[in-house]
Amino acid sequence: QQGWACWFCGPESEESMQLPPLEGELVRLRTHEPEDEPHVYRWINDPEVTEHLAARYPYSHAQEREFLAIPLTYGNVSLTVVTKAEGRPIGNVSLRGASPETRACDLGIMIGEKDCWDRGYGTDIMRTICRFGFEMMNLHRIELDVFAGNARARRVYEKVGFVVEGTRRQAHYQRGRYLDVVVMGLLEGELR
C-alpha cells in the first residue's frame, strides 16, 4: 500500500498508513464484475448459505446478471467481497437506502463461500464496509436486521459495535416457521 494517501489527510500525513477505504485486513471490497455471476448464482441458490437471509425464492442466471449490473449510487452501494490473499470472490455486502437527509442506511451481508465461515472474514467485512460508510459516505447511522436465532452473526455485529435496538416478533416466515427479527444499529463513532 506504499504511496497511497489517506483521502482526507494528504500524502505526508501519519494517517497515510491506514488502510484504503475499501480494504480490510483480510478482504477487499470491489464493484461487481460480470464474472462474479456464477459465484453469486451458486451462493443465493444454496439453502445452507441463505438459511439466515431473507431470500426465499430461487434466482436465475438472468436475475443475477441484472443484479450485478445495477450501478452504484449513494442510495445503493453493493460490492463484491474478495480475499486479499487470493483475490477470490467470497460474498457480497451492501449499504442500501442511504439519503443525505437521514445520513442512515441498511446493511446487508452474505458470505457465500462456506470455507470462509468462522475464519474472521465476517468481522473484517463488517469493519471495512462500516468504515467506508462513515468515512466516505458521511453516514451517521448504519442498521441491519438479523434473525434472532443467528447467534454467529449477532456476535460479529456486537463485536464491531452494533447494539440491539429492538425485536420485531415473528416478523419473517421461513421454512415453515415464524422468526423474530432483531434490529441492530451502529452510530458514527461507535465502530470498534
Long-range contacts (C-beta under 8 A, 24 or more apart in sequence): 7-135, 7-136, 8-135, 19-128, 21-131, 21-132, 21-135, 21-136, 22-79, 22-128, 22-132, 23-84, 23-128, 24-84, 24-124, 24-125, 24-127, 24-128, 25-84, 25-124, 26-83, 26-84, 26-85, 26-120, 26-121, 26-124, 27-81, 27-82, 27-83, 27-84, 27-90, 27-121, 27-124, 27-125, 27-128, 28-81, 28-82, 28-83, 28-84, 28-87, 29-79, 29-80, 29-81, 29-82, 29-93, 29-125, 29-128, 29-129, 29-132, 30-79, 30-80, 30-82, 31-72, 31-79, 31-80, 32-67, 32-68, 32-69, 32-78, 32-79, 32-80, 32-92, 33-68, 33-80, 34-65, 34-68, 36-68, 36-80, 36-89, 37-61, 37-64, 37-65, 37-68, 39-89, 39-112, 40-64, 40-67, 40-68, 40-92, 40-112, 42-112, 43-91, 43-92, 43-110, 43-112, 43-113, 44-110, 44-112, 46-112, 48-114, 49-110, 49-111, 49-112, 49-114, 52-146, 52-147, 52-150, 52-153, 53-110, 54-145, 54-172, 54-174, 56-174, 74-98, 74-99, 74-100, 74-137, 75-99, 75-105, 77-132, 77-133, 77-137, 79-129, 81-111, 81-121, 81-125, 83-116, 83-121, 88-113, 89-113, 90-116, 90-121, 91-116, 91-121, 91-125, 93-125, 93-129, 95-129, 95-132, 95-133, 95-137, 95-139, 95-142, 98-133, 98-137, 98-139, 102-140, 102-141, 103-138, 103-139, 103-140, 103-141, 104-139, 104-140, 104-141, 104-142, 104-143, 105-133, 105-137, 105-139, 105-141, 105-142, 105-143, 106-142, 106-143, 106-144, 106-145, 107-133, 107-142, 107-143, 107-144, 108-144, 109-144, 117-152, 118-152, 122-152, 122-153, 122-156, 123-156, 123-159, 123-160, 126-156, 126-157, 126-160, 127-160, 127-191, 130-160, 130-161, 130-186, 130-191, 131-191, 134-188, 134-191, 139-188, 140-187, 140-188, 141-185, 141-186, 141-187, 141-188, 142-185, 142-186, 143-183, 143-184, 143-185, 143-186, 144-183, 144-184, 144-185, 145-181, 145-182, 145-183, 145-184, 146-181, 146-182, 146-184, 147-172, 147-179, 147-180, 147-181, 147-182, 148-179, 148-180, 148-181, 148-182, 149-179, 154-182, 154-184, 157-184, 158-184, 159-192, 160-186, 160-191, 160-192, 161-186, 161-190, 161-191, 161-192, 162-186, 163-190
